[in-house]
Amino acid sequence: MEKKYAILIFSKPPIPGLVKTRLTRERGGAFTPEQAAQFFKRSLWDVTELAMWCMDDLDALNRQELEANPGAPKRSYDLFISTTPAKNVELMRETIEQVPGWPREIHYMSDRGATFDDHFDMAFQEIFDQGYEAIVSIGADIPTLPRAHVTQAFQWLQYYSEVVGTPGFVCAPCQECGTSLVGFSFDTPIDHQGIYYNMDGRPALDGYYEKLTAKEIPSAYLAPVADVDEIEDLAHCLSCARALRESAKFQTGIYVPRRILDWADAIGLRPVAPPNTNHDPRQYFDDDEATGEESPAFPVEETEGHIK
């Protein structure tokens, strides 16, 4: 028995003024449109390489599975990159092939629709129509996505379909109540309608879980991973990427997004933080008996935020 699975990357081509506009000075960022596009192109290359590493990991897991159980399915994994409109497919191919020697084939496609939800549904369905069992979709602007997220996503979908007997769903949130990774099987009774094109103020993550709850679809939750939209996101991404680079000297299973790091190092880009003049009033947390003083009471204050 053979089963095939797909990793799907949604991406615009890295055209200045079309991608990562919130990183530009015109939108409150720090870069020119050309610099923002340079970052995004390198992130796309890193995520593409990450996907290939993940497919290597998944192939190794399947070999172990077959050694333990010769009757287990032979699993194969393919990479799709979807862009829009269709005229940009060749530009996307040319962009990816600026990096020579990719070890695996890349399938290029275009997605269509009136809304982003339609684009998601169309791309998923086109791949499912080719006989794929499950799809895990990731963004091109998440270069610090852990390798284990992708392998675990497929493992959860296989577990739900083959062990539980009910097709499932898997996701990893981003930092803004959206998603960095979404996956489900061909027969999972779910779609993306009302998720991203939502006029009621409901976050995408909540939208998915409303659908899951309504239809009692089993789901798996992976740790949040930040994408890069705002300049603060980029600072966080670079700090994490540099930490990954150092940890990879000692820790196995890490993917280091070296292309965005090379770009940041070349232009001297480093995250900064304002000086912290606050101090931790430790005396308020020390043992009252040791100090002989009673800790002061702090009144509850009204706060404002993004929750209502």
Backbone torsions as a table, in degrees:
resi	resn	phi	psi	omega
1	MET	NA	135.3	177.9
2	GLU	-122.0	140.8	176.5
3	LYS	-133.3	140.0	180.0
4	LYS	-121.5	147.7	-173.3
5	TYR	-132.6	158.2	-175.6
6	ALA	-129.9	138.1	164.2
7	ILE	-99.6	130.2	-175.8
8	LEU	-120.2	123.2	174.8
9	ILE	-109.0	119.9	171.8
10	PHE	-88.4	131.9	-178.6
11	SER	-159.1	138.6	164.4
12	LYS	-79.8	157.0	170.9
13	PRO	-69.8	147.9	-174.4
14	PRO	-76.4	68.8	-179.7
15	ILE	-95.0	127.5	178.0
16	PRO	-54.5	132.8	-178.9
17	GLY	89.2	-11.9	179.6
18	LEU	-104.9	-28.3	-175.4
19	VAL	-121.9	147.0	174.6
20	LYS	50.1	45.3	-177.2
21	THR	-68.2	-23.8	179.1
22	ARG	-74.4	-7.4	172.6
23	LEU	-86.7	-8.1	-175.2
24	THR	-88.2	159.6	-178.6
25	ARG	-61.6	-33.8	-179.6
26	GLU	-63.5	-22.7	-178.7
27	ARG	-115.0	22.7	176.8
28	GLY	92.2	5.5	179.7
29	GLY	-93.0	-148.6	-175.1
30	ALA	-131.6	-0.1	-170.7
31	PHE	-116.5	163.3	167.2
32	THR	-78.2	162.6	175.4
33	PRO	-57.2	-34.7	179.3
34	GLU	-66.4	-41.7	179.0
35	GLN	-66.8	-39.9	177.7
36	ALA	-61.6	-40.6	178.0
37	ALA	-67.9	-34.5	177.0
38	GLN	-62.0	-44.6	177.4
39	PHE	-59.9	-48.2	-174.3
40	PHE	-63.7	-38.6	179.0
41	LYS	-61.5	-43.0	179.6
42	ARG	-69.3	-35.2	174.9
43	SER	-64.0	-42.3	177.1
44	LEU	-59.3	-43.4	177.6
45	TRP	-62.4	-43.9	179.9
46	ASP	-63.2	-44.5	-179.0
47	VAL	-65.7	-35.8	176.7
48	THR	-63.4	-44.0	177.7
49	GLU	-66.3	-40.8	177.0
50	LEU	-56.0	-44.9	179.9
51	ALA	-59.8	-38.8	179.9
52	MET	-68.6	-38.9	174.8
53	TRP	-61.2	-41.1	-179.7
54	CYS	-64.1	-38.6	177.6
55	MET	-65.4	-35.2	173.4
56	ASP	-62.0	-44.2	178.4
57	ASP	-60.5	-43.2	-178.1
58	LEU	-67.9	-37.7	175.6
59	ASP	-61.5	-41.7	179.5
60	ALA	-64.6	-40.8	177.6
61	LEU	-62.9	-38.6	179.3
62	ASN	-68.4	-36.0	176.2
63	ARG	-62.3	-41.7	176.9
64	GLN	-63.7	-40.5	179.6
65	GLU	-62.5	-43.1	-179.0
66	LEU	-70.4	-33.7	176.3
67	GLU	-64.6	-39.3	179.9
68	ALA	-76.3	-30.7	-177.3
69	ASN	-145.2	94.6	-178.1
70	PRO	-59.0	-17.4	179.0
71	GLY	-87.0	-0.9	-179.8
72	ALA	-70.5	159.7	179.9
73	PRO	-67.4	145.9	168.0
74	LYS	-83.7	118.7	-173.9
75	ARG	-107.7	136.7	176.2
76	SER	-126.7	154.4	-174.1
77	TYR	-132.7	134.5	-180.0
78	ASP	-126.0	153.8	-179.8
79	LEU	-109.8	128.1	175.1
80	PHE	-116.5	138.4	170.9
81	ILE	-119.6	120.7	-177.0
82	SER	-112.2	133.6	178.4
83	THR	-134.2	176.6	179.8
84	THR	-151.5	147.6	-7.9
85	PRO	-75.6	-175.5	-174.2
86	ALA	-59.9	-30.9	-178.5
87	LYS	-65.3	-16.3	-179.6
88	ASN	-88.8	-3.4	-177.9
89	VAL	-61.4	-44.7	-179.1
90	GLU	-66.7	-36.7	176.3
91	LEU	-64.0	-39.3	177.2
92	MET	-64.8	-42.4	177.9
93	ARG	-59.9	-45.3	179.7
94	GLU	-62.8	-38.5	179.3
95	THR	-63.4	-47.3	-179.6
96	ILE	-64.1	-39.2	-175.5
97	GLU	-78.8	0.4	168.7
98	GLN	-64.9	-22.5	171.3
99	VAL	-95.7	111.2	-175.2
100	PRO	-79.1	155.0	167.4
101	GLY	79.8	32.0	174.6
102	TRP	-60.3	132.9	-173.6
103	PRO	-78.2	-9.2	-178.7
104	ARG	-132.4	157.7	176.9
105	GLU	-70.7	143.9	175.6
106	ILE	-116.9	129.5	178.9
107	HIS	-97.9	124.7	-178.8
108	TYR	-103.3	143.5	-179.6
109	MET	-153.0	169.4	175.0
110	SER	-121.0	148.2	176.9
111	ASP	-113.1	150.7	-173.3
112	ARG	-137.7	165.3	174.4
113	GLY	146.0	168.7	-179.7
114	ALA	-79.5	-25.1	-179.1
115	THR	-133.2	168.1	176.5
116	PHE	-62.6	-33.6	176.3
117	ASP	-60.3	-43.5	177.7
118	ASP	-61.7	-41.3	179.7
119	HIS	-60.8	-44.2	177.9
120	PHE	-60.2	-50.5	-176.9
121	ASP	-62.0	-42.4	-178.1
122	MET	-62.8	-45.2	-178.4
123	ALA	-65.1	-45.5	178.7
124	PHE	-59.3	-47.1	-175.6
125	GLN	-65.8	-38.0	179.2
126	GLU	-62.1	-37.6	178.1
127	ILE	-73.5	-43.5	177.6
128	PHE	-59.2	-36.4	179.8
129	ASP	-64.1	-16.8	177.1
130	GLN	-89.2	6.1	174.6
131	GLY	94.0	17.0	179.7
132	TYR	-81.6	140.8	-177.3
133	GLU	-75.1	-41.0	-175.3
134	ALA	-155.0	155.8	179.6
135	ILE	-127.8	137.1	168.8
136	VAL	-117.7	119.3	-177.0
137	SER	-104.3	134.6	178.1
138	ILE	-132.3	157.8	-180.0
139	GLY	-89.1	155.5	178.9
140	ALA	-79.8	-6.3	-177.3
141	ASP	-109.7	32.0	-179.3
142	ILE	-129.5	64.6	-174.1
143	PRO	-69.7	-13.6	178.4
144	THR	-98.0	14.3	176.2
145	LEU	-58.8	127.5	179.8
146	PRO	-67.5	142.2	175.1
147	ARG	-56.1	-40.7	-175.5
148	ALA	-63.2	-25.6	178.4
149	HIS	-60.6	-44.0	-176.8
150	VAL	-70.2	-44.8	179.7
151	THR	-64.0	-43.0	179.1
152	GLN	-65.8	-34.3	178.7
153	ALA	-59.8	-48.0	178.8
154	PHE	-66.3	-38.2	179.2
155	GLN	-61.6	-40.2	178.7
156	TRP	-66.4	-42.5	179.8
157	LEU	-64.9	-38.9	176.9
158	GLN	-66.7	-39.2	178.6
159	TYR	-62.3	-47.6	-179.4
160	TYR	-62.6	-43.2	-176.7
161	SER	-72.4	-40.1	-169.6
162	GLU	-99.7	-25.6	-178.5
163	VAL	-104.5	-53.1	179.5
164	VAL	-73.0	-32.9	179.6
165	GLY	86.9	12.1	179.1
166	THR	-132.1	124.9	-179.5
167	PRO	-62.3	145.4	-172.2
168	GLY	-124.7	-165.2	-173.5
169	PHE	-144.7	148.2	177.3
170	VAL	-142.1	145.1	176.8
171	CYS	-153.3	158.5	168.6
172	ALA	-126.5	123.2	179.6
173	PRO	-68.9	160.5	167.3
174	CYS	-100.0	-168.5	-174.4
175	GLN	-85.3	-2.1	-175.5
176	GLU	-124.6	36.3	177.4
177	CYS	67.3	15.0	173.7
178	GLY	-103.4	-151.1	-178.0
179	THR	-133.7	144.7	173.3
180	SER	-101.7	-22.7	179.8
181	LEU	-145.1	135.2	176.5
182	VAL	-139.6	133.9	177.1
183	GLY	-148.7	147.8	171.7
184	PHE	-159.7	169.9	-176.7
185	SER	-89.7	167.0	-175.9
186	PHE	-62.6	-26.8	-178.0
187	ASP	-107.9	13.1	173.2
188	THR	-70.4	125.2	-175.8
189	PRO	-79.1	67.5	-178.1
190	ILE	-147.2	153.5	172.5
191	ASP	-140.3	-174.7	-176.5
192	HIS	-102.0	5.9	-176.5
193	GLN	-63.4	130.4	-179.5
194	GLY	80.5	4.9	-176.9
195	ILE	-87.3	-60.0	-176.3
196	TYR	-95.9	-32.8	175.1
197	TYR	-94.9	80.7	-173.7
198	ASN	-122.6	124.9	-175.3
199	MET	-99.2	3.9	-175.1
200	ASP	-105.4	4.0	178.9
201	GLY	81.4	10.2	-179.9
202	ARG	-86.1	128.7	179.7
203	PRO	-62.9	155.0	-178.4
204	ALA	-60.4	-42.4	-178.9
205	LEU	-60.1	-44.4	178.3
206	ASP	-63.4	-36.9	179.3
207	GLY	-61.5	-43.7	177.2
208	TYR	-60.6	-45.4	-175.1
209	TYR	-72.7	-24.3	170.6
210	GLU	-64.3	-43.5	177.6
211	LYS	-64.4	-42.7	-179.9
212	LEU	-62.6	-42.6	-179.4
213	THR	-66.3	-43.5	-176.9
214	ALA	-61.7	-35.2	-176.9
215	LYS	-107.0	7.4	177.9
216	GLU	53.5	47.0	178.6
217	ILE	-88.0	126.7	178.0
218	PRO	-67.3	141.4	-176.1
219	SER	-134.6	156.9	174.9
220	ALA	-122.5	137.2	-176.9
221	TYR	-112.5	124.1	175.1
222	LEU	-106.1	157.3	-175.5
223	ALA	-58.5	144.2	-179.7
224	PRO	-60.4	146.0	175.8
225	VAL	-135.1	129.8	-176.3
226	ALA	-80.3	136.2	167.9
227	ASP	-91.0	-177.2	-176.3
228	VAL	-121.1	106.3	174.8
229	ASP	-119.6	-52.2	-177.9
230	GLU	-96.0	167.7	-179.3
231	ILE	-65.3	-31.5	176.6
232	GLU	-65.9	-34.7	177.1
233	ASP	-63.7	-39.9	-179.8
234	LEU	-65.8	-40.5	177.2
235	ALA	-59.8	-45.0	177.9
236	HIS	-61.6	-44.4	-179.3
237	CYS	-59.9	-44.9	-178.0
238	LEU	-68.2	-39.2	176.4
239	SER	-60.6	-45.6	179.9
240	CYS	-65.9	-41.1	-179.2
241	ALA	-63.3	-39.7	178.8
242	ARG	-68.8	-35.1	175.5
243	ALA	-66.5	-38.9	176.6
244	LEU	-62.6	-41.7	-179.6
245	ARG	-60.4	-41.8	179.8
246	GLU	-71.6	-43.7	-177.8
247	SER	-67.3	-29.2	-178.6
248	ALA	-64.7	-16.5	175.6
249	LYS	-66.6	-22.5	-173.9
250	PHE	-126.5	-24.9	-172.7
251	GLN	-108.0	129.4	-179.7
252	THR	-84.4	163.8	174.8
253	GLY	79.4	14.9	-177.9
254	ILE	-103.6	136.1	170.0
255	TYR	-101.1	127.9	179.1
256	VAL	-103.3	118.4	179.3
257	PRO	-74.9	78.1	-169.1
258	ARG	-70.5	-24.3	-177.3
259	ARG	-73.3	-40.0	175.9
260	ILE	-71.0	-31.6	177.8
261	LEU	-69.0	-42.6	177.6
262	ASP	-59.9	-41.8	178.6
263	TRP	-63.1	-47.2	-179.4
264	ALA	-65.0	-40.4	179.0
265	ASP	-66.0	-38.1	-176.9
266	ALA	-65.7	-33.5	-179.2
267	ILE	-100.8	7.2	176.5
268	GLY	70.9	33.7	-175.9
269	LEU	-88.9	125.0	178.2
270	ARG	-140.6	140.4	175.0
271	PRO	-65.6	147.8	175.3
272	VAL	-130.7	158.8	176.9
273	ALA	-135.2	144.2	178.9
274	PRO	-65.8	150.1	177.6
275	PRO	-56.3	138.4	-179.2
276	ASN	-98.1	103.7	-179.1
277	THR	-91.4	-3.5	177.9
278	ASN	-74.8	149.7	174.4
279	HIS	-125.0	153.1	-178.8
280	ASP	-83.8	112.2	-178.7
281	PRO	-73.4	77.7	-173.1
282	ARG	-59.8	-26.5	-176.6
283	GLN	-62.5	-21.7	-179.7
284	TYR	-79.4	-10.8	-178.5
285	PHE	-111.5	-6.8	-179.9
286	ASP	-72.5	164.7	179.9
287	ASP	-63.4	122.3	-179.8
288	ASP	-59.3	-35.6	-177.7
289	GLU	-67.2	-32.9	-178.8
290	ALA	-72.6	-34.3	-177.1
291	THR	-92.2	-20.9	-175.7
292	GLY	75.0	8.9	-179.1
293	GLU	-116.2	151.9	178.1
294	GLU	-93.2	130.4	179.5
295	SER	-65.1	136.8	-178.7
296	PRO	-70.0	151.7	176.0
297	ALA	-88.5	139.6	178.9
298	PHE	-109.0	128.0	-178.7
299	PRO	-71.2	149.9	174.4
300	VAL	-75.6	128.0	-177.4
301	GLU	-112.0	149.9	173.5
302	GLU	-69.3	141.0	179.2
303	THR	-127.1	157.0	175.1
304	GLU	-118.3	147.5	-179.8
305	GLY	-167.4	-155.5	-176.7
306	HIS	-99.7	7.1	178.7
307	ILE	-106.1	130.0	176.8
308	LYS	-140.5	NA	NA
